[in-house]
């Protein structure tokens, strides 16, 4: 799971739709820092950037261009916006392109290339791979624009933007075929859930679960996994959320899909409406989920005919994701030293607690969260 991060962020703001970190992050924010390159005049301070610049020059023969930071993310990948001096014939005259730097062995471009092709074959507006050097970790892509859903969304336009996102998700799910993407199976779901006790509870809260609490949490994990794996499998983007959707034509453009899997049908819809960086009132989430379910039924996707059962399944799927993300955000801060993620963990706790309180089987999780909150030291949310 990857989260793109803007090079420049803004503080939390509140709007009519709920709490949102406006403009944080953007998948491709235009940076005020740009470099102008002749074809054989790359920078020298950053060896990877020098290699990337030479490679871009070889892909745009004889063309001058500027290169500006577009975004970075929670992985080791970087993105740069390429602006040729003349429209790029390699991309039907596009004014800008995106260059990806994904340094091996820490990153592997091949899943991105493979899933981009699957998305485009499904009629989804994903970047086209114009040139590639997967051995060195370089891709040249079409540019889906500078504006993410996260930047654009507000209470007035959310229905329209989410309608487009749901239609795109349906096209992706309808393209499902088995044995194409890695399975989102019980083992992977369990590994993700274990990030919660290891990184959020143990490292971030600096608390140790006793044997009884650990056994209780393990039983809860088994219930969650059983509910998740009981769902029909489809193609899963795995980070289908506003920061990875671009306002574009056709709308939306879809990014950050390299971790796609074959798994539970409610995963992406739960990710879309219970986002890491913007919260919506329950009534709107229920309405949007209903609209997705109705369209999925009409399209012949394998959703249950009982909406109550479908909504329960989506909440339990969201619970798995929220617990995982609590662990991932703590790991990004404490292992990787990156700010801008763990600050949003209260939002995920606000997602987890109502679900834990709504279903009798999850009551032990609600009690555990209460005990952790009571025991939390004053410095529990500080970083070492």
N, C-alpha and C positions, 0 to 999 in steps of 0.2 A: 504494500500500500504506500503510495507516494502523495505528498502534498506540495504543490507548487508554492513558492514564497516570493512575494514582491521584494525588490531591492529597496523600496521605500514604502513605509507603512504609515497608516494614520491611526489615531486612537479610536477607542470604542465610541460609537454614537448610538443614540436611540431614535427609532422612527416608529411610525404608526404600526408597522408590521411586527414589531418586536425589537430584539436587540441584534444589532448587526455591526460587524467591523467593516465599515464601508471602504471599498477599494483595497482590502487586504485579504489575500494577495491577488495579484493579477497574473494570469498565465503569460502575458506578453506586454507588460507595461513599457512604454517607450522611455528610455533613460536619457537624462540630459548629457550623459557622457557617450560620445561616439568617436570612432576613429575612421579616418579617410585613408584608403589604401589604394596604391597603384598595384597592378597585378603581382609584382615581385617585391613589394615593400611591406612585409608583415612586421608586427611589433616583436620585441625581443624579450621583454620583461617576464612574460608568461609563456613558458615553452609550449604548453598545450594550445594556447591561443595562437601562437606562431604557426604550429602545425595545422590548426584548423583554418587559419587565414590562407595559407598556401593551398590547402585542399579546396576551399571555396573558390580561390582564384583559378584553379585548374578546372573547376566545374563551370566557371563563367569566363571562358578564355577571352583575353584581350579587353576585359571590362573592368573599369574602376568601380569601386563600391565603398560604402561606409558600413561599419560593423558596430552595433550598439548593444549593450547588455539588454536582453529582453526579460529574462527571469532566471531564478535559480529555484531549486526545490529541496525537499528533505533528503533526497539522494545526493549522489555526486555529479549529477547531470547539470549542465548549464545550457542556456539558450541565448542566441544572439539574433537580433534582427539585421538582416542584410538588405541594404538599399543600393541597388546598382545605379550607375550613372545614367544608364539607358534601360528601358524596360527589358526584363529578362526573357529572352526567347525560350529558355528552358522551361518557363512556367507560363506560356501563352501571354507574354508581355506584362506579367505581374510587376507592380512597382516595388514590392518588398517580398522577401523570403525569410525563412527561419533556418538557422544553422544550429544543430544540436551537437554538443560535445558530451559524450558519455564514455569516460575513460575506462578501458579495460584494465585489469580484470574486475574492477569494482562495479562496472555496469556492462550490460549486454544489449546491444541495439536490436538484435534479431527478433525478440518478442514484439517490439514496437513495430517493426516492418511487417511482421506477419499479421498482427491484429489490425493494423491500419488497412491492410488489404481486405481483411474480413469485413470491417466496418464499411468500407467503400463499396464492396460487393453487395452489402445489405442495403445500400442507398442512404447511408449515414454520411454526413458531411465531416469527414475526418481529413487530416492533412494528407496530401499526396507526397510520397517519397520521390523526389526528383533525382537525387543522386545519393549514393551510399558507399561507405567504406567501413563495414562492420568490424573488420579486424582492428582498425584504429579507433573505432567508436565515433564516427562522424556521419551525420545525416543532413541533407539539404531538403527542406520541406516547404510546401506552400504555407503561406501566412493566413491564418483565419481571422486576423484582426486584433486590435488592442483592447477590446472591451469584453470583460467577462460578465456572465450573469450576476456574479456577486456584486460587481460594480453597478450594474444597471437595475437590479431588482428593487422594486418598492411596492408598497401596498396597492398602488393603482395598476401596475403592469404585471403583477405576479401571475394572474390567471392566464394572460396571453403567453407569457414566456414559458410557464410550466406546461401549458397546452402543447407548445412546440416540442418541449423536452420529452413529454410523454409520448408524442407521436414518433419521435426519433427512437426512444427506448423500445417501443413496440416493433419498429422495423428491425432493430438489432435482435430482439428476442425471437421474432418470426424467422430469422435466418439460422436459428439454432440447428446444429448437427452434432451428434455424439462423436467422441473420439477425435475432436479437433483441438479443443483447449484443455488445459490441465483440470482435473476434477477438484471441485471445492468440497472435499470429503470431510469425514469426521476427524481425521488426523490433522488436517490443516485448520479446521475450525478450532480444535482443541489447542493447537500451538498458538493460535492468535489469542485465545482467551487467557492463556497462561501469561501473556504479557501484562495483564492487569495485576495479579499478585506480585509478579517479579519486579516490574518497573514502577507502577503507580503506587501500590501499597508499600512495597519493600524499599524502593529507592526514593520515591518522591515524598511519601508520607513518613518514611523512616520508621515503619511499624512492622512487626513480625507477627504473623498469624500463629496462634497456638494450634495444636494438633486437631482439636475439635473444630475450630474455625476452618482449618484447611480442608478437613473432611467434608464439612458442610458446603464449602465453596465448590469442591469437586463434584458433589452431588448436583448442585445447581448447574454446573457446567454440563453435566451429562443430560439434564433435562433440556437445556437450551440446544445442545447439539442434536438431540433426538428430534426436537421440533423443527430445527433447520433442515436436517437431512430427510425429513418426511415430505418436504416440498418437491414438486416436479422440477427437474433441472432445465435450465436454459443458458444461453450465453449471458455472462455477467461481466459488465464493465469493471466493477469493483470500486470505482471512485466516481460514480455518476452523480456529481454534485455541482452547485453553482460556480465554484471556482474553476472547474474543468470544462465548463460550457461557455462558448463564445457567442456573443451577439453577432450574427453574420447572415449572409444570404447564400444558400438557404440556411435557415435558423433551426437549431443552433449548430455551431461548429463544436466538435467533440475532441477533447485532448486527454492526455494522461491515462491511456488505456492499456499500457503494456503489461499490466498485471491481470488481464482478463482471464476468467476461468469459466468452467461449466458447473453451475451450481443453482442454489435456491432462487426461485422465480421472484421472490419479494425483495431480494437484496438491494437491487438498484433503486427501486422505488422508495424503500426505506432510507437509503442514502440521500436521495434527492430532497426529501421533505424534512428530514431531521438532520440538518446540515451542521458542519463543524463550526461555521462562522456566522450563521444567521438563524434565528429561531422564529417560528411562526406559531400563531395561536392554534390550539388543538382543533378548533372548528374548521379552520382552513385546511389543515393537514387531512382531516377526515374527509372533507369535500374533495380535495385533489386525489386522495387515494381512491375514493369512490369512482371518480371519473376515469382514472386509470383502469380500475377493475372492470367497469362497464365496457370500455374500449377493448380490453384484453379478451373479455368474453365474446364480444362480437367478432374479434379477429381470429378466434379459435385457439387462443393460447390456453395452456393447461391450468387455468385458475379454477378454484373451487366455485361452485354455483352458490355457496353460502357466504355472503359478504362478511358476516360476523366472524366466520372461521378464517377467511382470508385476512381480515384486519388483525386478528389475533396472531396469525402466522407472521405478518409484517412487523408487528410489535416485538415478537420474540426474535425475529431476525435482526431488527434494529438493536435489540439489547445486546446481541453478540457483537455487533459492530461497535456499539458505544463503549463496551468494556474493553474491547481490543484497542480502540483509539485512545482511551485513557492511558493504557500502557504504552502505546506508540508515542504519544505526545511527551510523556515523561522520559522515554528513552531518547527522543530527539534532543531534549534539553540536557539530560544528565550524561548520556554517552557521547552525543555528537556536538554538544555545546551550542546548539542553535536556539535562539529565542523566538518568540512569536507563535508558539504552539501550546505549551503547557499553560499559558495564561487563559486558554479557552476550556480547560478541563471543567470548570464549574458548569458550563453549558451541558456537557455530557452527563454530569451527575444529575442535572435537572431533567435529562431525558431518561436516565436509568431509574431514578427513584419512583416516578409515577407508575411505570410498568411493573416494577417489583412490588408495588403496593396494590396494583390492580388484580393480580393473579395469585390465588392462594398458594400455588406451588412455589412461587417466588418469594414468599414472605421471609424465609430465612435470609435472602439477599438484602432485603430492606433492613432487617435487624442488624446484619453485619455492617452495612453502611452507617447505621446509627452508632454502633460501637466504635467504628473507626473514627467517626467525627468527634465523639466524646473524648477519645484517647489522643487525638491529634495534638502534638506539641505546638507551641506558639510559632516555632520555626519550621513547621511541617511543610510549608509551601515555598521555602527558600531553596536556593540551589547551592551545591557545594562547589 
